[in-house]
Amino acid sequence: MADTATLQSKKSKAKVEHFDVLVVGAGISGIGAGYHLKTQCPKKKFVILEAYETFGGTWHMHRYPGTRSDSDLYTFGYRHKPWVGPPIASREEILKYIDEVIRENDLGDHIRYRHKIKSASWSSAKKKWTVKAEQLETGEILTFTAKFLWMCQGYYHHAEGYTPEWAGMDKFRGQIVHPQTWPEDMDLTGKRVICIGSGATAATVVPAIAGQCEHVTLLQRSPTYFIPARNENLLADELRMLGVDEHWIHEIVRRKYLFEQAEFTRRSFEDAEALRNELLEGVKACLPEGFDMSHFTPAYRPWQQRVAFVPEADLFAGITAGKASVVTDQIDRFTEKGILLKSGRELEADVIITATGFNLSVLGGIPFEVDGKKIDWADTITYRGMMFTGVPNLVWVFGYFRASWTLRVDILGDFVVRLLKHMDSKGAKQVEVALRPQDHNMAVLPWMDPDNFNPGYLMRSMDKMPKRGSNAEWQHTQDYWKEKDDIPKIDLDAPEFRYS
């Protein structure tokens, strides 16, 4: 008993570490934040807290077969670090790339692994955040203080994915697996597999296991748009052949991709039917003659949900080879042998993979307080999808859906360091965003316009997310092509910014 009391006493007297900036998460966003701090604010003392045992975030945690990017790495990669591989990259290639960024910029000493944040509390009197974190190796609760919080923890729960509750799941005699928690010892050799889902994860898993299992059936409630193409960039290859420097290749190819993505997005609104037909024709060309295209004909217009790139048309190659098939129907219930569909058909399986999406996480699910009052993020209004009314000295990196996530990491990286320098020049220790008189009668809207973008994981949790306003400053546009010009021009002395 005495030993326990002594230990508790030592813990309570543990040193409090103070930093100018505390970055939450060592994934693609957190490492990007570290790079911007190291290169643009070299005198700022910062730390990156990461719950996992290593860097990578999503790319460390996702280990299902064939895990790869669904964005090209010329735009998903950082602007400062040339990408030299194929446009669509494997998990291993992306982790290698992030590791190089850490090593080349000496970021390793700033990262604390196995540190899970338990709470964050802002004090207006002290002008700082107090963050409690558990050191997962020892169970010790550590205390950090910081002038500024840079939230880079992503947007969904890593510990478990979203699996709907279907009747009879407990009766199924086989194995049910979500890709997000893929077992390391999983062996599908000779097994009949059903993969439920129609998005990028399903389109990755199905071709990756088609050659291993006896047969895999892609079971979807509704189809998704796909873009099948060669996993190469001929322009990049030609420029390399001509001896052009990789930094120039990266910039040129990056700009070309972004131009093409902007045109794709424009057409999804202004020329949706023609674009839809082009996408469907591209898929049809990869399938056997006479294939029922209703399985790949979505009911919504392009870009209302993310469009998945299929490198080398591998998903369709498995179907053509007879190793994979697709069924479009609704699930009535699970049975001992597999799944009974609403149509009355029963699909038998040894393994059922539920590639059914994510559970959205609002700022990591961390309990936040401001001056002793708990923050309910749904009561806040966002400033351009990155800052929030009533919450000082905090920025959340929420990337793009129609363009690569990392593009916003770099844009917000520039913004945060500019804001930090501006605060220093003013002698300000606190900054927050607040509604102006002209904003008080504006419409308060959901975090994302469902007519603009409406994936299931977002719709399921919209009520937990911050709100946006109808006035421009309070919008969350998800428009890279507008933000890349607008955010660098933000007037940091505009009336929506309050300093003290």
Phi, psi and omega in degrees: 000318180296320180298319180296317180297319178297317179298315180297323179296318179295320180297320183291338180260010182300148182296137174267124179266137182244139179224155173291318181224133174246120180261131180258112176106136179245039173270203183298327180283315183294321178292324175297318178298316178301319179299314181296321178294316184294322186268330184254339178228061188299341181270351179283135177270122183222159177222148175245119179260130183227129182286327180284172182277356179204179183279172172117332179058242179307318186284340172278320188279323181282115184230020179288161185303132174079010184312126183207169177286153170248011171238153177291144184283348176290329176257334177284330174290164179290153181293333184272350188240104182302139173263130186241004182258194177294152184303316176264124190245151177282164176307315183296321180293321180291318178298321177297319179298312179297319178301319179296321178298317179298313183291316184294336183246013177051047180271345186304321182290346181268352186261132174247108180277162179058035176245106181259121183286130182258332180195159176217129185225128179261137175244118177290332178291318182267349181056049178199159173269142170246121185244126175260130181225140177268128173279107192291340177287324186249342185082000182288140176266117182255153181242129176237145169241151182207148177284334187212140177250130179242102187274112184231034189270004180090196189225009177215160181289123180283331189293329180204148177270181180267121174233117178301157176268106177259145177299140174084005182301326180289345181272340183297128185275352179267205184249137176249127186227135169262136182305331183292337178236053184292127180291137182295331183264018183295126179234114183259009184305123176073010185259152174270126188236138168248130174247113180272125179141168181217008184265199185297324180295313178299320181292343176271313184294315187303308179292332181291330183256352186301327181276352183260315183276171178295314178196146176236133178251122174276112181255117183232145174282323179210150184284167179235154173281138177231152174238101176276136180196165176294141179273068179204161174233107186296326178296314179298317181297319181292319178296323177295319180299328179276359177081019180290140180302141184299328179295321178290320178300314181302314183291317182295311182293322177301314180295322179296314177302315183293323176297315181293322178293322178296319179293320178300314180295317178302314182293330180296337177262317190264338184219046192299319185293317179294319178295317178304314180296321178296317179297316181293322178295323178297321178288317181303323181294342182262358185249161179300151179300134180085003180298141181287102185287355176299336180290343181233029179241094182294157179273346183257166179283156179305139175080006168288338168226164186297139178266127185266131176275134181244097183295136180058019180052035188296329177299316184282334176295321178295323178292315180299323181282352180083005179276343180223154175217166181233136178233128177250111185192178176247149182277128173275308178191164172277151176234179177299325185266342184168240185227130173264126182269162179300331180288348182100349179283142177249129175259123180267146183203155170265329181225136175242122179258125181259086176273062193252014170109189187253166164253117183296141178238124180270108182049047173073007182068015182284135174290121179248145173225149170235115181053044175084356180257128181296137178271127168254109187299333179292345178269355181263161174244134185276142169265105177055030177071022182220328176239168190218139180301136177081003182235100184286156166050047180213136172230137176250128175274110174239110189281192185267154173259319182274348174229173184296138180309317190290340176302321180283334175302315181289318180298314181287333175300314177298319181296314184297315181293327176293321178294316179299317179293323179294319177298318178299318182293332179271349186072023182270141177252349181221137173224138173213161178260144182215148179295141176271166179307321182287353182265347190290341178254008181286158177289137175258125193236166176296159180310321180226138176288116183296338175284341180272314183203128189216049176295155185302317184297329178283317181296324182295335187237015183302328182291343180267348186274158172302161178266165170239162179249165183283340177283150192305318184294338186253016178272155169240088194281334187060024183252094180302317188292337173273316185293328181298335177264323187284314187296318177297341182263003181303130175278109184287353174255014177295157187295343178284349176263128179242121182249151173207000000 
